Amino acid sequence: METIHVVQPFDRVKNVLKPGQALQFKSADEAARRASLLADKHAGVVAYSMDVDEDSGDYGTPRVLFEAGDVPEL
């Protein structure tokens, strides 16, 4: 099992919240820093960590590292 650290930006398109390109980072700190830098450029952004076992397809509960603006519930 490994832990992934993801930044997911969101933008408004015709008043609908749409996910942008997700970014993956090596550390939780790096993901949180990048999310804070992207916060002013998007309608919303969230950084989270999650345990993943790709062999079995098991995904843990996401742990929010940083959240700003409009983001859907994880």
N, C-alpha and C positions, 0 to 999 in steps of 0.2 A: 504494500500500500504506500502511496506517495501523497504528499500534500501539494495541491496546486494553488497558485495565487493569481487571481484574475482581476482585471479592470474592465468594466463594461460601461461605455458611455451610452447615453440616450439623447436623441434629438426629436424635436417636434416637426412633423411633416403633415401639413394640412390639419393641424390641431390633434394629431394622433402621435403618441409617444412610440418611437421606433428605436430598436437597439442598433448601435453602430458596431464597428469592428472591435471585437473583444481582444484584449492583450493579455498575455501570460507572462509572469515574472518569476524570478528565482527565489525571491524572499517576500515576506509579508510587508516589510518596511518599504521595499522598492515599489510594490504595488500601491501602497497607501500614498507614497510621495507622488507617484505619477497621477493617481486619481485626483489629488489636490491640485496639481498643475492643470489638469483638464477641466476642472469644475467650472471655470469662467467661460469655457469655449462650447459647452453643451448645456442642454436643458437639464440634464442630470447625469450623475456618474456614481458608480458604486465599485468599491474594491472589496473582494472577499477571498477567503481561503477555504478550501474544502479538501477533505481526504477522499482519494479516489483509488479504487482497486480495478485497474483496467482488465485484468484477467477474468474477474468474476462479474464486472459491470456494476459493482457497488459504488455508490456515491454517498458521502457523509453529508451532514447538515452544513450549509454554508455559514461561515462566521464572518460577519461584516467587519471590515477594517476601516473603511471610510465611506461616507455617503453624503452627497450634496445634491440639492435641486430635486427635480421630479424623477423618481425611480419607482418601478413597480416592486411589490413585495417579493422577496426571494423565496 
